[in-house]
């Protein structure tokens, strides 16, 4: 689950970092602002930890159980985006999120 939480945090951080860096004029200024942003570095650290943890998971848990749990990011990212970034999540997405969560529960148990 830590892999999923780090991945979710990383995706939200990168999205927010891109959002706030795009307010400057010019692409090079925008990229520079992104690279100097704390949200870019949160993304970088989270993805680094996520990769290291994923390597550990792959050594200790069967892939048939570990990989479906990784799919929870497809549910957690829209939920977190809705609450933290105020993005719109429509009914069909909520339905898909519930199917993903149900599927992961069924596969892992």
C-alpha positions in Angstrom: 0.0 0.0 0.0 2.9 2.3 0.6 3.8 2.0 -3.1 0.3 3.1 -4.0 0.3 6.0 -1.6 3.7 7.2 -2.8 2.5 6.9 -6.4 -0.7 8.8 -5.7 1.2 11.6 -3.9 3.8 11.7 -6.7 1.1 12.1 -9.4 -0.8 14.8 -7.5 2.4 16.7 -6.8 3.5 16.7 -10.4 0.1 17.8 -11.6 0.0 20.6 -9.0 3.5 21.6 -9.8 2.7 21.8 -13.5 -0.4 23.8 -12.8 1.3 26.4 -10.8 4.4 26.6 -13.1 2.3 27.2 -16.2 1.2 30.6 -15.0 4.5 32.2 -16.1 5.1 33.3 -19.6 7.3 31.3 -21.9 7.9 27.5 -22.0 11.5 27.7 -20.7 10.5 29.8 -17.7 7.7 27.4 -17.0 10.0 24.4 -17.1 12.5 26.2 -14.9 9.8 27.1 -12.4 8.7 23.4 -12.4 12.2 22.1 -11.8 12.7 24.5 -8.9 9.3 23.8 -7.4 9.0 21.9 -4.2 6.1 19.9 -5.8 8.5 18.6 -8.5 10.9 17.5 -5.8 8.0 15.8 -3.8 7.2 14.0 -7.1 10.9 13.0 -7.5 11.3 11.7 -3.9 8.0 9.9 -4.0 8.8 8.1 -7.3 12.2 7.2 -6.0 10.8 5.6 -2.8 8.0 4.1 -4.8 10.4 2.3 -7.1 12.6 1.1 -4.3 9.6 -0.2 -2.4 8.2 -1.8 -5.5 11.5 -3.7 -6.0 11.2 -5.0 -2.4 7.6 -6.0 -3.0 8.5 -7.9 -6.1 11.1 -9.9 -4.1 8.7 -10.8 -1.3 5.1 -11.0 -2.7 3.9 -13.0 -5.7 3.4 -10.7 -8.7 -0.2 -12.1 -9.1 -1.0 -10.5 -5.8 1.2 -7.4 -5.8 0.3 -6.1 -9.3 -3.5 -5.8 -8.8 -2.9 -3.7 -5.7 -0.8 -1.3 -7.8 -4.0 -0.7 -9.8 -5.4 1.1 -6.8 -3.6 4.1 -8.0 -6.2 4.3 -10.8 -8.8 4.7 -8.0 -6.8 6.8 -5.5 -5.6 9.5 -8.0 -9.0 10.6 -9.2 -10.4 10.5 -5.6 -7.4 12.6 -4.3 -7.6 14.9 -7.4 -11.3 15.5 -6.6 -10.7 16.4 -3.0 -7.3 18.1 -3.2 -7.2 19.7 -6.6 -11.0 20.3 -6.9 -11.2 18.3 -10.2 -14.5 17.1 -11.5 -15.2 13.4 -11.2 -18.3 12.2 -13.0 -20.6 9.3 -12.1 -19.0 7.0 -14.6 -15.6 7.6 -13.0 -17.0 6.9 -9.6 -18.5 3.7 -10.9 -15.1 2.7 -12.4 -13.3 3.5 -9.1 -15.7 1.3 -7.2 -15.2 -1.5 -9.8 -11.4 -1.2 -9.4 -11.5 -1.3 -5.7 -13.9 -4.3 -5.7 -11.7 -6.1 -8.2 -8.5 -5.6 -6.2 -10.3 -6.9 -3.0 -11.4 -10.0 -5.0 -8.0 -10.7 -6.5 -6.0 -10.1 -3.3 -8.2 -12.2 -1.0 
